[in-house]
Amino acid sequence: MNQEGSGDMYNKGANFIHMIRNIVGDSTFKAMILEMNRRFYHKITSSVEIEEFMINFNGITKALLNKSIFDQYLRTTNVPVLEWGWLKGKVFAHWANCEPEFQMPVELLMLGSHGLSVVGTGWKCFGGYPKDVELQVDRNWYVGTSHLAKRTIKRSVPKHTNCGVTF
């Protein structure tokens, strides 16, 4: 009870909840929190019970949240890093510094446009962007980013990908 946790435990918790709100959207998050309060009012509950409730709250949360997100943020001290880079006119990205099965949506910003995209630990490619434009992650996500050199991408990405690029 009196043990000090990791140095980031207070900031990480608040940032994690804020990120969940951004992933599922304000209206879904508000409805989920109100229902959670109603369902668990004056009850003793566990982290697993709350996680399952949040994941299975509705179709939006089922599509965007998963156990690996909670495992990563609540059971490790590592903050995921989105590694990305350009190769043959495509942007490649994947999560590093994370659990092997980690998969999480991320709001990517490029050339003033943005979109939510699910990225995992395996490489994913995105096309249709001008070469060498900077990719950014929405600041509401509690993650790091790392722009990788072309040669690193070429060594790391499997030879045949599902986006039509062969090395």
N, C-alpha and C positions, 0 to 999 in steps of 0.2 A: 504494500500500500504506500509506503514512504520511499519507494525507489524512484530515482530520476530516470526518465526514458531518454530517447534520443534527443539531441539538441533541437531538432526541428519539429517535435511532436505537436506543439501548439499551433505554430504557423501552418504546418502541413495539414492539420485537421480542418482549419478554417478554409484554406486554399482548396482542399479536396471537395468540401461541400459546395463552395462557390463554382468549382469546375463542373461538378455534377449538375448544378443549376443551369450552367451554360450548355452542357451537352443535351439535356432533355428539354430545355426551354422554360421560360418563366411560368407560363400557365400550368404546364404539367408538373413542374417542381412545387408550385404553391398547392395544387390539388393533392399531390403526394404527401407533402408535409402535414396538411390538414387531416388527411385520412390516417396518416401514421399517428398523429396525436390522438385521434378518436379511437383507433384500434388498440393502441398500446397504453392508453391513459391509466395510470395507477397500476401498471403491471411491471413485473420484473421480466426483462427480455435479454436476449443475447445479441452480439454483433451479427452472427449468422442469420438470425431471425429478421433483423432489420435489413440486412443486405438482400435476402431473398424477397422481402416485401418490396424493396425499391426496384429490384430487377424485374419482378413480375407485376408491378403496379398496373401497367397498361401496355398496349401495343408499342408505343413509342419507347418506353423504358426497356421492354423486352428486346427491341431491335438495337438499342444503343448502349445498354449497360450489360455487363457480364461479370462473373465471379473474378476473372483475372484482374479487372480494374481494382476491385476491393482488396484482393490479395496483394497487389503491387503497392498500393498506397497505405494500407493498414497493417501489413505484416512484414514489410521491408523498410529499410531506411533509404533505399535508392530512389532517386527521382528519374523517371524515364527521359531518354534523350532521343529526339527525332533526328536521325542521321539522314541527310539528303544530298543529292548532287545531280548534275547534268551528265547525260551520256546519249550520244546520237539523237539529239533533239528532244529527248524525253527527260522528265524529272523522275528520279527514283528515290523512294523513301522507305524507311523502316524504323522500328523502335529498337533502341539499344539500352544498356544499363538497366535491364528489366528482367522479370521472370520469363522463362522460355515460351510460355503460351500467352503472353500478354497481347491483348488486342483492344484498342481504344479509338473511338472517333476523335478527330482533331480538326479544329477550324483552321484551314490553310488560307493565307492571304497572299495573292499574287496579282500585281498590276491593278490594284484597286478592287479586284473581284475577290470573293471569298466563297468557301463552301465547306461543308462538313464531310469528311472522308474517313472511313474506318481504315486504320493502318495497324498491321500486326508486326511480329518480329521477322516475318519473311518480307522480301522486297516487293514493293508495289510501284507500278509506274503510272505516270500521269502525262498526257500529251496535250498538244494544242497551245502551248505557251511559247512566246518568243525565246530564243536562246539566251541563256545567261541572266535571265531575270531573277531577282532575289525572292526566295520563298520565305515567308514568315509564318509563325504560329501565333494565333490570337493570344494576346497577353493574359486573357482569363484562364488559360490552361496552365496548370502547374507542371511544366515540363521544361527540359532544356532542348537546345537545337545545336546541330553541328553540320556545317557545310563541308562535304567531303570532296576531295580532288577527284577529277575524272579517272585517274589511274586507280584510285582506291575503289571507286564504284565498279570499274571494269573487273577488278580482282574479286570483288565481293558478290556481285549479282550473278546468279546462275546463268550459264551460257544461253539457254533458251528460256525466254520469259513469255508471259501471256499477253504482252503488248506489241508483239511483232518485231522485237529487236533481237538480232542474232549477232554474236560477237565472233 
